[in-house]
Amino acid sequence: MKILHIACLACALWLTGCATTGPSQDSAADSAPSTPTGAPPRTAHTPVIPNGPLRPITAAQASSGEVASLSAPADLWDRIRRGFAMPDLQHELVQDREQWYATRPDYMQRMTERSSKYLFHIVEELERRGMPTELALLPYIESAFNPQAVSSAKAAGMWQFMPATGNYFDLKQNAFRDDRRDVLASTRAALDYLQKLYGMFGDWHLALAAYNWGEGSVGRAIARNQKQGLGTSYTDLNMPAETRMYVPKLQAVKNIVANPEAFRTELPLIENHPYFQTVDITHDIDVALVATLAGIREEDFRALNPSFNKPVILAAGTPQILLPWDNAKVFQRNLEARREGQYASWTVWSVPSTMTVSEAAQRAGMSDNDLRSINNIPPRMLIKAGSALMVPRSSAIRQDVSSHLADNGQVAFSPEIVTRRTTVRARKGETVASIARRYKLSAASVADWNDVRASAAFKLGEQVVVYLPVRQAAQARGTVARSGSDKRSAAAPVRRGGTPSKVKRR
């Protein structure tokens, strides 16, 4: 028995020696036994262990953020908290904004409830890119998560893109949609932009300042401080008040989300699953029809698809729409079952020549007011040639709007010229053609107004009727009055129909 005990102890000591990490490769090679003749050469092997030998994890390490939690997030707020990765900003302005938000529970409630439709998608995109999840809270600062928000500087959407910046990041802005408001497109562009800015400045606070103020402005502010030997962090720079408050606002919202109880705030439950899904469309289709087939209100559809500003969706420009998760299947099933009637009651007409609203409405078969309303035509404007107008679609039209029009259609205007009936005195040898040249009119119009032929000549001093822009008419009347003309040149304005020169007469 004693012999067996000794044998087991020797075996254990031998196994312990085998498990011990050996010497370096060089010393191991020197001490290795020689290889028998004819056998393949043997090389010494040292186990490769990342960052050195394995060691037990301490209790402090186990309780720190170095170890990922194995439990699934309880809700989306929990998931956002786990992805916080930006350094906290310690500044008195943060406490000021915390107080501001905490004393407005109704505002916080509306804002967070509105965000519930979009937040899951934004968090998914941030995690996919490896970006801090604090950035999912940025639309609270930009627009209170209102995709229809428009600033005084014309920035639009929940990420508040200016028109030029939107164009740079391929956000289409045309007569039928504004992708600065589109949930997917604007989020993609915003995160692209923030990544670009972080790559430029290497600091998230400076990147956020540049998102608000512009990268050039932040770059120049940094250069000024460097020249003066000053610091170049966010709090060191001299910046506008709005930018100065920008990161403190985000930090305040982050702090409230991190610990709502400390601010006596209750965050609405946002489940950790998608709110919407994408659905393909293959035909132009009315917004009202989509809502009906999906079993949702039109306002709920527009909340998920805020880029559409017309009553119809043009499939060539927007082949996908967003619908609430459960309603997407309902829509597809009802769409497949639909066998009668058109999908779209509207189409796009490219205006062949510059014309008045009345002329365009008459050709489109609709009232002036309806044409103005659906195409946002301001008063006293002519519609320029090439403009893309939304007009009723007849039952005979089977073809959908082309991709060129759907992606590039615009409506352009020029001021409607208001003219006044005026009489001018003919000079010696004056003809219809010479008077037309003098006032930059067409000879046909001058002949028509005076009931003469286009080749006719006028006697010296003969009064000739012309229709001139109001300011030019006033100057002509003054000239006639000084030369003793009769008072008919100051007659009351007369409204007449359209003319070959596309002007409105008075």
C-alpha positions in Angstrom: 0.0 0.0 0.0 2.9 2.4 0.9 4.5 1.5 -2.4 1.3 2.4 -4.3 1.0 5.7 -2.5 4.6 6.6 -3.4 4.0 5.7 -7.0 0.9 7.9 -7.2 2.8 10.9 -5.7 5.6 10.5 -8.2 3.1 10.4 -11.1 1.5 13.6 -9.9 4.8 15.4 -9.6 5.6 14.2 -13.2 2.3 15.6 -14.6 2.9 18.9 -12.8 6.3 19.2 -14.4 4.7 18.6 -17.9 2.2 21.4 -17.4 4.8 24.0 -16.4 5.6 26.6 -19.0 8.9 25.8 -20.5 11.9 28.1 -21.1 12.4 30.4 -24.1 12.6 28.8 -27.6 16.4 29.4 -27.8 17.1 27.7 -24.5 14.6 25.0 -25.2 16.4 24.3 -28.5 19.8 24.1 -26.8 18.6 21.6 -24.2 16.4 19.5 -26.6 17.6 15.9 -27.2 19.1 15.2 -30.6 16.8 13.7 -33.3 17.5 10.2 -34.4 19.2 9.8 -37.7 16.6 9.6 -40.6 13.7 10.9 -38.5 12.0 14.2 -39.4 13.4 17.2 -37.5 11.6 18.2 -34.4 11.1 21.8 -33.3 10.5 23.0 -29.8 6.9 24.1 -29.1 5.9 26.8 -26.6 2.2 27.4 -26.0 0.9 30.8 -27.2 -1.2 32.4 -24.5 -2.7 35.9 -25.2 -1.2 38.6 -22.9 0.9 36.0 -21.0 -0.3 33.1 -18.8 -3.9 32.9 -17.8 -4.7 34.2 -14.3 -7.8 34.2 -12.2 -10.2 37.1 -12.6 -10.4 39.2 -9.4 -13.7 40.2 -7.8 -13.0 43.9 -8.8 -12.6 43.0 -12.4 -15.7 40.9 -12.4 -17.8 43.8 -11.1 -16.3 46.3 -13.6 -17.4 47.0 -17.2 -14.6 44.9 -18.5 -16.9 41.8 -18.4 -19.9 41.7 -20.6 -23.2 40.9 -19.0 -24.6 37.5 -20.1 -28.3 38.5 -19.5 -30.3 40.1 -22.3 -31.3 43.8 -21.9 -34.5 44.2 -20.0 -35.6 46.9 -22.5 -34.1 49.3 -25.1 -33.1 51.8 -22.4 -31.0 49.1 -20.7 -29.4 48.2 -24.0 -28.6 51.9 -24.6 -27.0 52.2 -21.2 -24.8 49.2 -21.8 -23.4 50.9 -25.0 -22.4 54.2 -23.4 -18.8 54.8 -24.4 -18.2 58.5 -24.6 -16.4 60.4 -21.8 -18.7 62.3 -19.5 -18.6 66.0 -19.7 -18.2 67.6 -16.3 -19.5 71.2 -16.5 -22.0 73.4 -14.7 -24.0 73.7 -17.9 -24.8 70.0 -17.6 -26.4 70.5 -14.3 -28.4 73.5 -15.7 -29.8 71.3 -18.5 -30.5 68.4 -16.1 -32.6 70.7 -14.1 -34.4 72.1 -17.2 -35.4 68.6 -18.4 -36.2 67.2 -15.0 -38.7 70.1 -14.3 -40.5 69.4 -17.6 -41.9 65.8 -17.2 -44.6 66.3 -19.8 -42.1 67.4 -22.4 -39.8 64.5 -21.6 -42.8 62.1 -21.9 -43.9 63.4 -25.3 -40.3 63.3 -26.6 -39.5 59.8 -25.4 -42.8 58.4 -26.6 -42.2 59.9 -30.0 -38.8 58.3 -30.1 -40.1 54.8 -29.5 -40.8 54.3 -33.3 -37.2 55.0 -34.3 -34.9 54.3 -31.4 -34.4 50.5 -32.0 -33.3 51.1 -35.5 -30.8 53.8 -34.5 -29.3 51.6 -31.7 -29.0 48.7 -34.1 -27.1 50.9 -36.6 -24.8 52.3 -33.9 -23.9 48.9 -32.6 -23.3 47.5 -36.1 -20.8 50.4 -36.6 -19.3 50.1 -33.2 -20.3 53.7 -32.2 -21.3 54.9 -28.8 -25.0 54.5 -28.1 -25.2 58.0 -26.5 -25.5 59.1 -30.1 -29.0 57.5 -30.3 -30.1 60.3 -27.9 -28.9 63.1 -30.2 -32.2 63.5 -32.0 -33.7 64.5 -28.6 -31.4 67.5 -28.8 -31.8 68.2 -32.5 -35.5 67.9 -33.1 -37.1 66.3 -30.0 -37.4 63.2 -32.3 -39.8 65.0 -34.7 -39.0 64.0 -38.3 -41.1 66.9 -39.6 -39.1 69.5 -37.6 -37.7 72.4 -39.7 -35.4 75.0 -38.1 -35.2 78.7 -38.9 -32.1 78.0 -41.0 -34.1 75.4 -43.1 -32.5 72.3 -41.5 -35.0 69.4 -41.6 -35.8 66.0 -40.1 -35.0 64.5 -36.8 -31.3 64.7 -37.5 -31.7 68.3 -38.8 -29.8 68.3 -42.1 -29.2 71.5 -44.0 -30.1 71.3 -47.7 -26.5 71.4 -48.9 -25.3 68.8 -46.3 -28.2 66.6 -47.2 -27.1 66.7 -50.8 -23.5 65.9 -49.9 -24.8 62.7 -48.1 -27.1 61.8 -51.0 -30.4 62.7 -49.3 -32.7 63.5 -52.2 -34.8 66.7 -52.0 -37.2 67.0 -54.8 -40.9 67.9 -55.5 -42.1 64.5 -54.2 -39.9 63.6 -51.2 -37.3 65.0 -48.8 -34.9 62.3 -47.6 -33.7 64.5 -44.9 -36.8 63.4 -43.1 -36.6 59.7 -44.1 -36.0 57.5 -41.1 -33.5 55.1 -42.7 -31.8 57.5 -45.1 -31.3 60.3 -42.6 -30.0 58.0 -39.9 -27.5 56.5 -42.3 -26.4 59.9 -43.4 -26.1 61.2 -39.8 -24.0 58.3 -38.6 -21.8 58.6 -41.7 -21.3 62.3 -40.9 -20.6 61.7 -37.2 -18.0 59.0 -38.1 -16.4 61.4 -40.6 -16.2 64.1 -37.9 -14.8 61.8 -35.3 -12.1 60.7 -37.8 -11.2 64.4 -38.3 -11.0 65.4 -34.7 -10.5 62.2 -32.7 -12.8 63.4 -30.0 -16.6 62.8 -29.7 -17.3 66.2 -28.0 -15.5 68.0 -30.8 -17.2 65.9 -33.4 -20.6 66.8 -31.9 -19.6 70.5 -31.9 -18.7 70.2 -35.6 -22.1 68.5 -36.3 -23.8 71.5 -34.9 -21.5 74.3 -35.9 -19.7 72.9 -38.9 -16.3 71.2 -39.2 -14.7 74.3 -40.7 -15.7 76.5 -37.7 -14.5 74.0 -35.2 -11.2 73.6 -37.1 -10.6 77.3 -37.1 -11.4 77.6 -33.4 -8.9 74.9 -32.6 -6.3 76.6 -34.8 -6.8 80.0 -33.0 -6.4 78.3 -29.6 -3.2 76.5 -30.7 -1.8 79.8 -32.0 -2.4 81.4 -28.6 -1.1 78.4 -26.7 -4.5 77.6 -25.2 -6.3 74.2 -24.8 -8.2 72.6 -27.7 -10.8 70.6 -25.9 -14.6 71.3 -26.2 -14.7 73.4 -23.1 -11.6 75.4 -24.2 -13.0 76.7 -27.5 -14.8 80.0 -28.1 -18.0 79.0 -29.8 -21.6 80.2 -30.3 -24.0 79.8 -27.4 -26.0 77.1 -29.2 -22.9 75.0 -29.7 -21.7 75.7 -26.2 -24.9 74.2 -24.9 -25.0 71.3 -27.4 -22.9 68.7 -25.6 -24.2 69.7 -22.2 -27.7 69.0 -23.4 -26.8 65.6 -24.7 -24.9 64.8 -21.4 -27.9 65.8 -19.4 -30.2 63.5 -21.4 -27.6 60.8 -21.0 -27.5 61.2 -17.3 -31.3 61.1 -17.0 -31.5 57.9 -19.1 -28.6 56.4 -17.1 -30.4 57.0 -13.8 -34.0 58.3 -14.2 -34.9 57.7 -10.5 -32.3 60.2 -9.5 -34.1 62.9 -11.5 -37.6 61.6 -10.5 -38.2 60.8 -14.1 -40.1 57.8 -15.5 -39.1 56.7 -19.0 -41.8 55.0 -21.1 -41.2 51.3 -21.8 -39.6 50.7 -25.1 -39.3 47.0 -25.9 -36.0 45.8 -27.2 -37.3 44.7 -30.6 -38.0 46.3 -34.0 -41.0 48.7 -34.3 -41.2 48.5 -38.1 -40.0 46.6 -41.1 -39.5 47.5 -44.7 -41.9 46.5 -47.4 -41.2 46.5 -51.1 -43.6 48.3 -53.5 -43.6 47.7 -57.2 -46.2 50.2 -58.4 -47.0 53.9 -57.8 -49.6 53.8 -55.0 -51.7 56.3 -53.0 -50.7 56.9 -49.4 -54.4 56.5 -48.4 -54.6 53.1 -50.1 -51.4 51.9 -48.3 -52.9 52.9 -44.9 -56.2 51.2 -45.7 -54.5 47.9 -46.8 -52.2 47.9 -43.8 -55.0 48.6 -41.4 -53.4 51.8 -39.9 -54.2 55.5 -39.8 -52.7 57.7 -42.5 -51.0 59.8 -39.8 -49.3 56.6 -38.4 -48.0 55.8 -41.9 -46.6 59.3 -42.3 -44.9 59.1 -38.9 -42.8 56.2 -40.3 -42.5 57.6 -43.8 -42.2 61.3 -43.2 -40.2 62.0 -46.3 -43.3 61.8 -48.6 -44.9 65.2 -49.1 -47.5 64.1 -51.7 -50.6 61.9 -51.6 -48.9 59.2 -53.8 -45.7 57.1 -53.4 -43.6 56.9 -56.6 -42.2 53.4 -56.7 -39.3 54.3 -59.1 -38.0 56.8 -56.5 -39.0 55.0 -53.3 -39.2 51.2 -53.8 -39.6 50.5 -50.1 -41.8 51.8 -47.3 -41.9 51.3 -43.6 -44.9 49.8 -41.8 -45.4 48.7 -38.1 -44.1 45.2 -37.6 -47.5 43.5 -37.3 -49.1 45.5 -40.0 -46.5 44.7 -42.7 -47.9 41.2 -43.2 -51.5 42.5 -43.3 -50.6 45.0 -46.0 -48.8 42.4 -48.2 -51.7 39.9 -47.8 -54.3 42.6 -48.7 -52.3 43.9 -51.6 -51.9 40.5 -53.1 -55.7 40.0 -52.8 -56.4 43.3 -54.6 -57.3 42.6 -58.2 -59.4 45.6 -59.3 -58.8 49.3 -59.9 -55.7 51.5 -60.0 -53.1 51.7 -57.2 -52.5 55.4 -57.8 -54.9 58.2 -58.6 -52.1 60.7 -59.2 -49.3 61.0 -61.7 -46.6 63.6 -62.7 -46.9 66.0 -65.6 -43.8 67.7 -67.0 -45.0 71.3 -68.0 -44.0 71.8 -71.7 -43.7 75.6 -71.5 -43.9 78.5 -69.0 -47.6 79.1 -68.2 -49.9 80.6 -65.6 -51.5 78.5 -62.9 -54.9 78.9 -64.7 -53.5 77.5 -67.9 -51.8 74.6 -66.2 -54.9 73.8 -64.2 -57.1 73.8 -67.3 -54.8 71.4 -69.1 -54.6 69.1 -66.0 -58.4 69.1 -65.6 -58.5 70.5 -62.0 -59.2 73.8 -60.3 -56.6 76.5 -59.7 -56.8 76.1 -56.0 -56.3 72.3 -56.1 -53.3 72.6 -58.4 -51.8 75.3 -56.1 -52.5 73.3 -53.0 -51.1 69.9 -54.0 -48.0 71.4 -55.7 -47.4 74.2 -53.1 -47.5 77.0 -55.7 -47.3 80.4 -54.1 -49.5 83.3 -55.4 -48.5 85.6 -58.3 -46.1 83.0 -59.8 -45.8 81.5 -63.2 -44.9 77.8 -63.6 -41.6 77.4 -65.5 -41.2 75.0 -68.3 -40.0 71.6 -67.2 -41.6 71.7 -63.8 -42.9 68.4 -62.5 -46.5 68.9 -61.3 -48.6 66.4 -59.4 -51.9 66.0 -61.4 -54.8 63.5 -61.4 -54.1 60.2 -63.2 -56.8 59.2 -65.7 -57.9 55.6 -66.0 -56.3 55.4 -69.4 -52.8 55.9 -67.9 -51.1 52.6 -67.1 -47.5 53.6 -66.9 -45.9 54.6 -63.6 -43.8 57.7 -63.2 -40.3 57.3 -64.6 -37.3 57.0 -62.3 -35.8 60.2 -63.7 -38.9 62.3 -62.8 -39.3 60.5 -59.4 -35.7 61.3 -58.4 -35.2 64.7 -60.0 -38.6 66.3 -60.4 -38.7 69.9 -59.3 -41.2 72.8 -59.5 -39.7 76.1 -60.5 -41.4 79.5 -60.6 -40.9 83.0 -61.9 -42.7 86.1 -60.8 -45.9 86.8 -62.6 -45.5 90.1 -64.4 -48.5 92.4 -63.6 -49.0 94.9 -66.5 -51.0 98.0 -66.9 -52.8 99.4 -70.0 -50.9 102.4 -71.1 -50.9 104.7 -74.1 -47.8 106.1 -75.6 -47.2 108.7 -78.3 -45.8 107.5 -81.7 -42.7 109.2 -82.8 -41.9 110.3 -86.4 -41.8 107.2 -88.7 -42.9 104.9 -85.8 -44.1 101.4 -86.7 -45.6 98.5 -84.8 -42.2 96.8 -84.9 -40.3 99.9 -83.6 -42.7 100.4 -80.7 -42.4 96.7 -79.9 -38.6 97.0 -79.8 -38.7 100.2 -77.7 -40.7 98.5 -74.9 -39.4 94.9 -75.5 -42.7 93.5 -76.6 -43.8 91.2 -79.4 -44.9 93.0 -82.6 -47.9 90.6 -82.7 -49.1 91.8 -79.3 -48.7 95.5 -80.2 -50.7 94.9 -83.4 -53.4 93.0 -81.5 -53.8 95.6 -78.8 -54.2 98.4 -81.5 -56.2 96.4 -84.0 -53.7 96.9 -86.8 -51.5 94.7 -88.9 -48.0 93.8 -87.7 -46.6 95.8 -90.6 -48.6 99.0 -89.9 -47.0 102.4 -89.3 -48.3 105.2 -87.0 -48.6 108.9 -87.6 -46.5 111.3 -85.6 -48.2 111.9 -82.2 -50.7 109.1 -82.6 -51.6 107.3 -79.4 -50.6 103.6 -79.3 -52.0 101.2 -76.7 -49.4 98.9 -75.0 -49.4 96.8 -71.8 -46.3 97.4 -69.7 -45.1 96.2 -66.3 -46.5 98.5 -63.6 -43.2 100.4 -62.9 -42.5 100.8 -66.6 -46.0 101.9 -67.3 -45.7 104.6 -64.6 -42.6 106.0 -66.3 -44.3 106.0 -69.7 -47.4 107.8 -68.3 -45.1 110.5 -66.9 -43.5 111.0 -70.3 -46.9 111.2 -72.0 -48.2 113.6 -69.3 -45.2 115.9 -69.8 -45.8 116.0 -73.6 -49.5 116.9 -73.2 -51.1 113.5 -73.6 -54.7 113.1 -72.7 -55.7 111.6 -69.3 -56.7 108.2 -70.7 -53.1 106.9 -70.0 -53.9 107.0 -66.3 -57.0 104.9 -66.7 -57.9 102.4 -63.9 -56.2 98.9 -64.2 -57.9 96.4 -66.3 -57.6 92.6 -65.7 -57.4 90.5 -68.9 -56.5 86.9 -69.7 -53.1 85.4 -70.6 -51.1 86.8 -73.4 -48.4 85.4 -75.7 -45.8 86.9 -73.3 -47.3 85.1 -70.3 -48.1 88.2 -68.3 -51.1 89.2 -66.3 -52.6 92.5 -67.5 -54.3 95.1 -65.4 
